[in-house]
Amino acid sequence: MALSLPDNIPAILLAALAILVYAYFKRAHSYWKSMGVPQLEPSFPFGDMASVIFRKQNMGDKIKEIYDTMKGRRYVGLYFFSRPAFLPLDPVLIKNILSRDFQHFYDRGDLLR
């Protein structure tokens, strides 16, 4: 007696993979919220940089838009796809990072790899 498998196994596996990918990004996009850092609402799967990725906006304009949206906050958390990124907004905080705390922040990689 041979065991027969349903014909829709590939569809089931594809649906399971899609659910796992979606769950991964939802969890990754909650990193800053779990740390108590203010964040914009990221879009699946691009994070906060969909307009930059699709070349509708350059990085400088996007950062200015985020700055204007989050005005009055000291910092904000962003996402590049699933990768979290910290953006200081307060001039005093930026000065401290670039001078006093530089040894902790100098090798943090590129914004987009």
HELIX and SHEET records of a PDB file:
HELIX    1   1 ILE A    9  ALA A   28  1                                  20    
HELIX    2   2 TYR A   31  SER A   34  1                                   4    
HELIX    3   3 ALA A   50  ILE A   53  1                                   4    
HELIX    4   4 MET A   59  THR A   69  1                                  11    
HELIX    5   5 PRO A   91  LEU A   98  1                                   8    
HELIX    6   6 PHE A  102  PHE A  105  1                                   4    
SHEET    1   A 2 TYR A  75  PHE A  80  0                                        
SHEET    2   A 2 ARG A  83  PRO A  88 -1                                        
END                                                                             
